[in-house]
Amino acid sequence: MRWIKVIVAILGVLARAEYATAQTDDALAALAYETVEPSRIKVGDSAILRVTSFGRLKEVALPIVPGLVFEEVGRAQGLEFVNGTAVPATFIQIRVTAQFAGVFSIPGLTPTSHSIGLEVVKGDEPNPYTWHSQQPATPPVPSVSLPKGAQLQAGGAAFVHLAIPTRGVYVGESVPVDIELGLRPGIVTSVKGLPTLKGSDFTLNNLSKQPERREQAIDGSTFVVLTWHSVLAAVKPGDFSLSVETPLTAKISTLSAADRAVASRLAFPLLQSMYNGIAPRDITIGSAPSELKVLPLPTEGQPKNFGGAVGDFRISSEISPASVAAGDPLTLRLHVSGVGNFDRVDSTMLDHLDHWRTYPAKSSFTPSDTVGYQGEKVFEQPLIAAQPGEQSIPGLEFSYFDPIRDVTSVRRRPRSK
């Protein structure tokens, strides 16, 4: 008796569902629209008039337009995406063949749809009717392939790619990297946070909060590609595999393969919508691993005052004012510019100046890019001469490692009176 009661209950639900389906279809059948592609054809050619109805549209009366011949060529049921949401729909395809040139108005085929226009020309001559449909030109979306090694995830709606140098880098060296995140609008609804680097052997510094944005056609679909620029630094030598992760929200199917097979066999659009299983989900996608070799800094010829600066730097200095009275302070400025890990460029070179009373130096950094890989660091140190007369400030030595050349020491000797 328990099984019989369950079966009867299910039949009752299905009966009510079928009744609700009939009620809903009558209301939805009135919601329809038509499109014609292409909207401009030659005499003797055909266009496809596509009728989309959000319900079970049973019959469509073919219109009568002098100069055009209409023929229904197909009918199907499926899902129409409206603002990223799947809605059951009926599709009817009608072939439209032109018999002579002109501008034609095809009346709406359902009570709520509007008429649409079709232009027919004799050949390749300029179309005298183009003024009817002039629109601002839209720049084409560039078509590219996926970045090498990247894979589509979230049902083909997203990818993330980490671009790093192919050469070996040195411990402490700052190297620029790019992170690309591709998203299909309407499927991916939001990005839940910034990309993060997996692993503790590297630091990802100064990740730009506002990424660059562009549209690209990838594998026949339009993607919004977000690009972050950053700087990567290794803390120890070795062979490493790097990847990044990004959290996002995407509309993906939550059904199993068996459930999707059941949904494909359901005849009624309302029941299909009950089983389509498309819902927003918070997921995390990751990039394919990228290999990076980190080399130890050479010890041969390394200066004793080397503080860990790695890059390509230039150094200069100045004193102001150039002449002061005994006991008056002056300011020593040291400029270090170029590219590299400016966080390891410090003021230890200003610590010991014979015959001068020194005060703590202050530093400021002015980047010339968005991630702090290029720029200028300026140190300002107040000084007071310990004795009168013409004085000379001892040479300032700044040592750094250039990955392209070798360890370099730069010396500058400012003078003051």
C-alpha positions in Angstrom: 0.0 0.0 0.0 2.9 2.4 0.7 4.3 2.0 -2.8 0.8 2.4 -4.3 0.3 5.7 -2.4 3.7 7.0 -3.6 2.9 6.2 -7.2 -0.5 7.8 -6.9 1.0 10.9 -5.4 3.5 11.2 -8.2 0.8 10.8 -10.8 -1.1 13.5 -9.1 1.9 15.8 -9.2 2.5 15.1 -12.9 -1.2 15.7 -13.7 -1.1 19.0 -11.9 2.3 19.8 -13.7 0.7 19.0 -17.1 -2.2 21.2 -16.3 0.1 24.0 -15.2 2.2 23.4 -18.3 -0.9 23.9 -20.5 -1.8 27.1 -18.6 1.7 28.4 -18.7 2.2 27.6 -22.4 -0.9 29.6 -23.3 0.6 32.6 -21.6 4.2 32.1 -22.9 3.1 31.4 -26.5 2.2 35.1 -26.8 5.9 36.1 -26.0 7.7 35.8 -29.2 10.0 37.7 -31.6 11.5 37.2 -35.1 14.9 37.8 -36.7 16.0 37.6 -40.3 19.6 36.8 -41.4 21.0 38.2 -43.4 19.0 41.4 -43.6 20.2 42.2 -47.1 20.2 39.7 -50.0 20.3 39.6 -53.8 17.4 38.8 -56.0 17.0 35.0 -56.2 18.8 34.5 -52.9 17.2 33.4 -49.6 17.4 34.6 -46.0 16.3 32.7 -42.8 13.4 34.1 -40.8 13.7 32.7 -37.3 10.7 32.8 -34.9 11.5 32.4 -31.2 8.6 31.7 -28.8 8.8 31.2 -25.0 6.1 28.5 -25.0 4.7 25.8 -27.2 3.9 27.7 -30.4 1.6 25.3 -32.3 1.1 27.0 -35.6 2.5 30.0 -37.5 0.7 31.5 -40.5 3.1 32.3 -43.3 2.8 35.9 -44.3 1.9 37.2 -47.8 4.3 39.8 -49.1 4.5 40.5 -52.8 8.0 39.8 -54.1 8.9 37.3 -51.3 8.2 33.6 -51.0 8.0 32.0 -47.6 8.6 28.3 -46.7 8.8 26.7 -43.3 12.0 24.5 -43.2 12.4 23.5 -39.5 11.1 23.4 -36.0 12.8 22.6 -32.7 12.6 23.0 -29.0 15.5 24.1 -26.7 16.7 26.8 -24.4 17.1 30.5 -25.0 19.5 32.4 -22.7 18.0 35.6 -21.4 20.4 37.7 -19.3 22.5 34.5 -18.7 19.4 32.4 -17.6 18.2 29.4 -19.6 14.5 29.7 -20.6 12.6 27.0 -22.6 11.8 28.1 -26.1 10.4 27.0 -29.4 12.2 27.8 -32.7 10.7 27.9 -36.2 12.9 28.5 -39.2 11.3 29.9 -42.4 13.1 30.4 -45.7 12.5 33.7 -47.4 13.3 33.9 -51.1 13.4 37.2 -53.0 11.8 37.6 -56.4 12.7 41.3 -57.2 14.6 44.1 -55.6 13.2 46.5 -53.0 12.8 47.2 -49.3 10.3 44.8 -47.8 8.4 44.9 -44.5 7.6 41.4 -43.1 4.7 41.6 -40.7 5.0 40.0 -37.2 3.9 36.3 -37.2 2.6 36.3 -33.6 0.3 38.7 -31.9 3.0 40.4 -29.9 5.9 40.4 -32.4 6.8 43.4 -34.6 7.5 43.7 -38.3 11.0 43.4 -39.6 12.7 44.8 -42.7 14.5 42.9 -45.5 16.5 44.7 -48.3 16.8 43.0 -51.7 19.3 44.3 -54.3 19.9 43.3 -57.9 23.7 42.6 -57.6 26.9 44.2 -56.2 25.9 47.7 -57.1 25.6 50.2 -54.2 22.3 49.7 -52.3 20.0 52.7 -52.7 18.2 51.6 -49.5 21.1 51.6 -47.1 20.0 54.8 -45.5 17.1 52.9 -43.9 19.4 51.0 -41.6 22.5 53.0 -41.0 24.2 52.4 -37.7 27.5 53.4 -36.1 30.3 51.1 -37.2 31.3 48.6 -34.4 35.0 47.8 -34.3 35.6 44.0 -34.8 36.6 41.9 -31.8 40.0 40.5 -32.4 40.1 36.7 -32.7 43.0 34.9 -31.0 43.8 31.5 -29.6 44.0 30.5 -26.0 47.4 31.3 -24.4 49.8 28.4 -24.7 49.1 25.9 -22.0 45.8 27.5 -20.8 42.7 25.4 -20.6 39.0 26.4 -20.6 37.3 25.6 -17.3 33.8 26.2 -15.7 32.2 24.5 -18.7 34.2 26.4 -21.2 33.4 29.8 -19.7 36.7 30.8 -18.1 40.5 30.4 -18.1 43.5 31.7 -16.1 47.1 31.9 -17.4 50.3 32.8 -15.7 53.0 34.2 -18.0 56.5 34.1 -16.5 60.1 34.4 -17.9 61.4 31.4 -19.8 65.0 32.0 -18.6 66.4 31.1 -15.3 66.2 33.9 -12.6 68.3 34.5 -9.5 67.4 34.4 -5.9 66.1 37.8 -4.9 65.7 39.0 -8.5 62.4 40.8 -9.2 60.9 39.7 -12.6 57.7 41.0 -14.2 54.9 38.5 -14.7 51.4 38.7 -16.2 48.2 37.0 -15.1 45.4 36.7 -17.7 41.8 35.8 -16.7 39.3 35.1 -19.5 35.6 35.3 -18.8 32.5 34.6 -20.9 30.0 37.4 -20.1 26.6 36.1 -18.9 28.1 32.8 -17.8 30.7 34.1 -15.3 28.8 36.6 -13.2 31.5 37.9 -10.8 35.2 37.6 -9.8 35.3 37.0 -6.1 38.9 38.1 -5.5 42.4 38.8 -6.9 44.5 35.9 -8.3 46.8 34.3 -5.8 50.0 32.4 -6.3 50.2 28.8 -5.0 53.3 28.0 -2.9 55.4 29.7 -0.3 58.7 29.8 -2.1 57.8 33.0 -4.0 56.3 36.3 -3.3 53.9 38.1 -5.7 54.2 41.8 -5.1 52.2 44.9 -6.1 49.4 43.1 -7.9 47.5 45.9 -9.7 44.0 46.2 -8.3 42.6 47.5 -11.5 43.4 45.1 -14.3 43.6 45.9 -18.0 40.4 44.9 -19.8 39.9 43.9 -23.4 37.5 41.8 -25.5 38.7 38.9 -27.6 37.0 36.1 -29.7 38.4 32.8 -28.5 37.2 29.5 -30.1 34.2 31.3 -31.6 33.0 32.9 -28.4 33.6 36.4 -27.0 35.6 36.6 -23.8 36.4 39.5 -21.6 40.1 39.2 -20.7 41.5 40.8 -17.5 45.3 41.2 -17.2 47.1 41.9 -14.0 50.8 42.9 -14.0 52.9 42.0 -11.1 56.5 41.3 -9.9 57.7 37.8 -8.8 60.6 37.2 -6.5 62.2 33.9 -5.4 63.5 33.3 -1.9 65.6 30.2 -2.6 67.2 28.4 -5.5 65.8 25.3 -7.2 63.4 24.1 -9.9 59.8 25.1 -9.2 56.3 24.7 -10.7 54.2 27.8 -10.4 50.4 28.4 -10.9 47.7 30.9 -9.8 44.2 30.4 -8.6 41.2 32.8 -9.0 37.8 32.5 -7.2 34.7 33.4 -9.3 31.0 32.8 -9.6 29.7 31.0 -12.8 26.4 29.7 -14.0 27.1 26.0 -14.7 25.0 22.8 -14.8 24.6 21.1 -11.5 23.1 17.9 -13.0 24.8 14.6 -13.5 25.1 13.1 -17.0 22.1 10.8 -16.3 19.9 13.8 -15.2 20.9 15.7 -18.4 19.9 12.7 -20.5 16.4 12.7 -18.8 16.0 16.4 -19.3 16.8 16.1 -23.0 13.9 13.6 -23.4 11.3 15.7 -21.7 8.8 17.1 -24.3 7.4 19.9 -22.3 9.4 23.1 -21.9 8.2 23.7 -18.4 9.4 20.3 -17.3 12.7 20.9 -19.1 13.2 24.1 -17.1 12.6 22.1 -13.9 15.5 19.9 -14.9 17.9 22.2 -16.7 20.1 22.5 -13.5 21.8 25.8 -14.4 22.6 27.8 -11.3 25.3 30.2 -10.0 28.1 28.4 -8.2 31.2 29.7 -6.4 34.3 27.9 -7.9 38.0 28.3 -8.1 39.9 27.9 -11.3 43.7 27.4 -11.6 46.3 27.9 -14.3 48.4 25.2 -15.8 51.8 24.8 -14.0 54.6 26.9 -15.3 58.2 25.8 -14.8 60.8 28.2 -13.4 64.5 27.6 -12.6 65.9 29.8 -9.8 69.7 30.1 -9.7 71.8 30.9 -6.6 73.7 34.2 -6.6 77.4 33.6 -7.5 79.8 34.0 -4.6 82.9 34.6 -6.6 83.7 38.4 -6.7 80.8 39.3 -4.5 81.5 42.6 -2.7 81.4 42.6 1.1 78.9 45.4 1.1 76.4 43.6 -1.2 72.9 44.0 0.3 70.9 41.9 -2.0 70.0 44.4 -4.7 69.5 42.6 -8.1 68.8 44.5 -11.3 70.2 47.2 -13.6 70.7 50.4 -11.6 72.3 53.9 -12.1 73.5 56.0 -9.1 74.1 59.7 -8.7 74.4 62.1 -5.8 74.2 65.8 -4.9 74.6 68.2 -1.9 72.5 71.3 -1.1 73.4 73.9 -0.4 76.9 73.6 -1.8 78.3 76.1 0.8 77.2 76.6 4.4 78.5 78.3 7.6 80.2 76.2 10.3 77.6 74.2 12.2 74.8 74.6 9.6 73.2 71.5 8.2 73.2 70.5 4.6 71.4 67.6 2.8 73.0 64.8 0.9 70.8 63.2 -1.7 71.5 59.9 -3.3 69.6 58.8 -6.4 69.2 55.2 -7.5 67.3 54.6 -10.7 66.7 51.7 -13.1 64.9 48.3 -12.9 65.1 45.7 -10.2 64.2 44.9 -6.6 64.1 48.3 -5.1 63.0 46.9 -1.7 66.6 45.7 -1.3 68.2 49.1 -2.1 68.8 50.6 1.4 70.6 53.4 3.0 73.4 51.4 4.7 75.9 53.2 2.3 75.3 56.4 4.3 76.0 55.0 7.7 79.7 55.9 8.2 80.9 59.3 7.0 84.2 60.4 8.6 84.4 64.0 9.9 80.6 64.4 9.6 77.8 64.3 12.1 75.1 62.2 10.4 71.3 61.8 11.0 69.0 59.0 9.9 68.3 59.0 6.2 64.8 59.2 4.7 63.9 57.5 1.5 61.2 57.8 -1.1 60.4 55.7 -4.2 58.8 57.0 -7.4 57.7 54.1 -9.7 57.6 54.5 -13.4 55.3 51.5 -13.9 52.3 50.1 -12.2 54.1 47.4 -10.2 57.2 49.1 -8.9 59.7 47.2 -11.1 61.0 50.4 -12.7 61.6 53.8 -11.0 63.8 55.9 -8.8 64.6 55.7 -5.1 66.0 58.8 -3.4 67.7 59.0 0.0 68.0 62.3 1.9 70.4 62.5 4.8 71.1 65.7 6.9 74.8 66.3 7.6 76.8 68.8 9.7 80.5 69.2 9.2 82.5 68.3 12.4 85.2 70.9 11.5 85.4 74.1 9.5 87.0 74.5 6.1 86.7 72.7 2.8 85.3 69.2 3.4 85.0 66.1 1.2 82.4 63.5 1.7 83.8 60.0 1.4 82.9 58.0 -1.7 79.6 56.2 -1.4 79.6 52.7 -2.8 76.5 50.8 -3.9 76.9 47.2 -5.0 74.3 45.2 -6.9 74.1 42.1 -9.0 73.2 42.5 -12.7 71.7 39.2 -14.0 72.7 40.2 -17.6 76.3 41.2 -16.8 77.9 40.7 -13.4 78.3 42.1 -9.9 78.8 45.8 -10.2 80.0 48.4 -7.6 79.2 52.1 -8.2 81.1 54.9 -6.4 80.2 58.5 -6.1 82.1 61.2 -4.2 80.1 64.4 -3.5 81.9 67.5 -2.4 81.0 70.5 -0.2 82.6 73.6 1.3 
